[in-house]
């Protein structure tokens, strides 16, 4: 896990939207998606449930959010 990935995770957790987070971070949406997928692979589980255009934290994601903040 890198600090950049953690920053991406926190932004996505706050907005719930890959599009809005990517815009706020000055990234493309695919770049943000790759970063989150890499973080999920490193940690060994999904951090977000992708529900339509909204992304909601999983239980695992909520645990990471508590530790990250």
C-alpha positions in Angstrom: 0.0 0.0 0.0 1.3 3.4 -0.9 0.4 6.8 0.4 -0.9 7.7 -3.1 -3.3 4.7 -3.0 -4.4 5.6 0.5 -5.1 9.1 -0.7 -7.1 7.7 -3.6 -9.0 5.4 -1.3 -9.9 8.3 1.1 -11.2 10.5 -1.7 -13.3 7.7 -3.1 -14.7 6.9 0.4 -15.6 10.5 0.8 -17.3 11.0 -2.5 -18.6 7.6 -3.3 -18.0 8.3 -7.0 -15.0 7.3 -9.2 -15.8 10.2 -11.5 -15.9 12.9 -8.8 -12.9 11.5 -7.0 -10.8 11.3 -10.2 -11.7 14.9 -11.0 -10.8 16.1 -7.5 -7.5 14.2 -7.7 -6.7 15.4 -11.2 -6.7 11.8 -12.5 -8.5 10.0 -15.2 -11.2 7.6 -14.0 -9.4 4.5 -15.4 -6.2 5.5 -13.5 -8.2 5.8 -10.2 -9.8 2.5 -10.9 -6.5 0.8 -11.4 -5.1 2.3 -8.2 -8.1 1.1 -6.2 -7.9 -2.4 -7.8 -4.2 -2.6 -7.0 -4.9 -1.6 -3.4 -7.6 -4.2 -3.1 -5.3 -6.8 -4.6 -2.6 -5.9 -2.1 -5.0 -6.0 0.9 -6.7 -9.2 -0.3 -10.3 -8.1 -0.5 -12.8 -5.6 -2.0 -13.0 -2.2 -0.4 -16.0 -1.0 -2.4 -19.3 -2.4 -3.7 -19.9 -0.9 -7.1 -23.6 -0.2 -7.1 -24.5 1.5 -10.5 -22.7 4.8 -10.5 -22.3 4.8 -6.7 -19.5 3.0 -4.8 -20.2 2.0 -1.2 -17.6 0.8 1.3 -17.6 -2.9 2.2 -17.1 -3.9 5.8 -13.4 -4.4 4.9 -13.4 -0.9 3.4 -15.0 0.6 6.5 -12.3 -1.0 8.7 -9.6 0.5 6.5 -11.2 3.9 6.6 -11.2 3.9 10.4 -7.5 3.1 10.4 -6.6 5.5 7.6 -8.2 8.5 9.3 
